[in-house]
Amino acid sequence: MNGGEQYLEIKLPYRPESPNMERGWDPDVKKYLKKVMGSLSFGLLWLMAGVTAGIYYELAYSNGKPVIYTVLFYAGMLISLLLLIRYLYNTWKKEDD
């Protein structure tokens, strides 16, 4: 066009978003997903630590080693499992404001 270009301007209604709501996310959904991801992360971390220590470092069974290493490994895994269950219970029991 010869300098007489015309542009179409579209004005959308202004909707102020609440200050604690990010774009497209409901705050309750975000809190729930954080709980789910935290639970999965800690559970998988506990599982990988147990498998690594038990199989790779051969602490889950005794092959000519003193049995105390195996007993300490299983005692440590039991204590850490109880701590993980306590964390998960407190995480899911907690009511968010």
C-alpha positions as MATLAB code, in Angstrom:
seq = 'MNGGEQYLEIKLPYRPESPNMERGWDPDVKKYLKKVMGSLSFGLLWLMAGVTAGIYYELAYSNGKPVIYTVLFYAGMLISLLLLIRYLYNTWKKEDD';
ca = [
       0.000    0.000    0.000;
       1.128    3.498   -0.694;
       1.672    4.884    2.781;
      -1.983    4.669    3.607;
      -1.642    1.422    5.552;
      -4.317    0.812    8.076;
      -3.991   -1.427   11.127;
      -6.757   -3.153   12.981;
      -6.432   -2.619   16.719;
      -8.130   -5.143   18.964;
      -8.682   -4.189   22.581;
      -9.334   -6.990   25.026;
     -11.055   -6.368   28.344;
      -8.621   -5.931   31.216;
      -8.849   -8.610   33.876;
      -6.554   -8.056   36.823;
      -5.360  -11.382   38.175;
      -5.085  -12.007   41.852;
      -1.571  -11.314   43.149;
      -0.952  -14.872   44.360;
      -2.160  -16.589   41.172;
       0.359  -17.248   38.470;
      -0.622  -17.345   34.871;
      -2.877  -20.326   34.232;
      -2.253  -22.083   37.570;
      -4.714  -22.477   40.384;
      -2.857  -22.115   43.727;
      -4.499  -25.265   45.132;
      -3.410  -27.328   42.140;
       0.127  -25.983   42.480;
       0.276  -26.937   46.188;
      -1.086  -30.399   45.416;
       1.443  -30.998   42.632;
       4.269  -29.875   44.928;
       3.133  -32.437   47.505;
       2.974  -35.182   44.874;
       6.392  -34.341   43.434;
       7.979  -34.073   46.881;
       6.531  -37.426   47.922;
       7.679  -39.133   44.744;
      11.126  -37.565   44.946;
      11.796  -38.563   48.534;
      10.378  -42.051   47.983;
      12.547  -42.672   44.936;
      15.589  -41.199   46.687;
      15.094  -43.580   49.613;
      14.632  -46.514   47.251;
      17.714  -45.704   45.149;
      19.868  -45.194   48.250;
      18.784  -48.566   49.622;
      19.359  -50.400   46.370;
      22.729  -48.742   45.839;
      23.962  -49.488   49.330;
      22.461  -52.971   49.399;
      23.437  -54.307   45.992;
      26.326  -52.183   44.739;
      28.169  -52.024   48.059;
      26.977  -55.552   48.962;
      25.558  -54.604   52.341;
      22.241  -56.430   51.878;
      23.878  -59.858   52.096;
      26.985  -61.164   53.781;
      29.560  -62.867   51.620;
      32.404  -63.543   53.979;
      31.930  -60.164   55.715;
      31.018  -59.755   59.335;
      27.253  -60.009   59.768;
      27.188  -56.734   61.702;
      27.421  -54.779   58.416;
      24.290  -56.456   57.102;
      22.444  -55.943   60.387;
      23.427  -52.260   60.479;
      22.327  -51.829   56.871;
      18.874  -53.272   57.509;
      18.523  -51.331   60.762;
      19.446  -48.120   58.940;
      16.985  -48.862   56.156;
      14.216  -49.538   58.672;
      14.906  -46.312   60.573;
      15.068  -44.290   57.370;
      11.820  -45.912   56.159;
      10.092  -44.900   59.379;
      11.397  -41.346   58.972;
      10.180  -41.284   55.361;
       6.720  -42.506   56.396;
       6.607  -39.844   59.136;
       7.554  -37.138   56.610;
       4.921  -38.323   54.129;
       2.255  -38.534   56.840;
       2.994  -34.992   58.039;
       3.111  -33.679   54.477;
      -0.276  -35.100   53.518;
      -1.932  -34.442   56.880;
      -1.014  -30.760   56.852;
      -3.836  -28.466   55.774;
      -2.729  -25.573   53.596;
      -4.182  -22.149   54.157;
];
